[in-house]
């Protein structure tokens, strides 16, 4: 046997390759506290309601604590209300559901409170004119990438972009029939957010890439708005063959 042949042979005692991790094997997130910044708006309120109804501990935040507390009482299911800073401090996972025009300023003001937190950005940068909704592209590339730039000490992910606030808030609807595309840099963080989405009946959290791919996910909402207006619907997203 030549030295070249010998180099090509695997070591006799080489360890067996570990099996690939099951992508559907997700962590238990039932004990985590979820804060929702912008929790008094339609999307934030709807997400807070669904997560709390599923048994998650939820705190909704607003610039005014009194307003958040009033909405929390309306939602029930143990939801609490506080100002944005307290909400961020008390939460393990913080969902950002504020209006796009206040996105940057809100996160910048909460940089310290959000340090070390898992942040889930679900903001869609959109413009509207007589032709309908259209996507805006932030200087950083997306709302999620803007969040990551403003929160260097947080773990930023992106998810929950394509949900109908009307369906989320409707107590007569038991299941939300949709997939949630989750983007992020760290697998453990993405899987935590996927598991959070899975807590809501009818939803599935699906890994959809790194934050650099967030722009097209955020932009797709403009297309869904066009679909919903034409067909008088509340369309979501389902991914096939999964």
HELIX and SHEET records of a PDB file:
HELIX    1   1 UNK A    3  UNK A    8  1                                   6    
HELIX    2   2 UNK A   42  UNK A   53  1                                  12    
HELIX    3   3 UNK A   65  UNK A   75  1                                  11    
HELIX    4   4 UNK A   84  UNK A   90  1                                   7    
HELIX    5   5 UNK A  100  UNK A  102  5                                   3    
HELIX    6   6 UNK A  103  UNK A  109  1                                   7    
HELIX    7   7 UNK A  143  UNK A  150  1                                   8    
HELIX    8   8 UNK A  165  UNK A  169  1                                   5    
HELIX    9   9 UNK A  187  UNK A  198  1                                  12    
HELIX   10  10 UNK A  211  UNK A  213  5                                   3    
HELIX   11  11 UNK A  214  UNK A  231  1                                  18    
SHEET    1   A 8 UNK A  80  UNK A  83  0                                        
SHEET    2   A 8 UNK A  57  UNK A  62  1                                        
SHEET    3   A 8 UNK A  33  UNK A  37  1                                        
SHEET    4   A 8 UNK A  93  UNK A  96  1                                        
SHEET    5   A 8 UNK A 118  UNK A 121  1                                        
SHEET    6   A 8 UNK A 155  UNK A 158  1                                        
SHEET    7   A 8 UNK A 178  UNK A 184 -1                                        
SHEET    8   A 8 UNK A 203  UNK A 207  1                                        
SHEET    1   B 2 UNK A 126  UNK A 129  0                                        
SHEET    2   B 2 UNK A 132  UNK A 135 -1                                        
END                                                                             
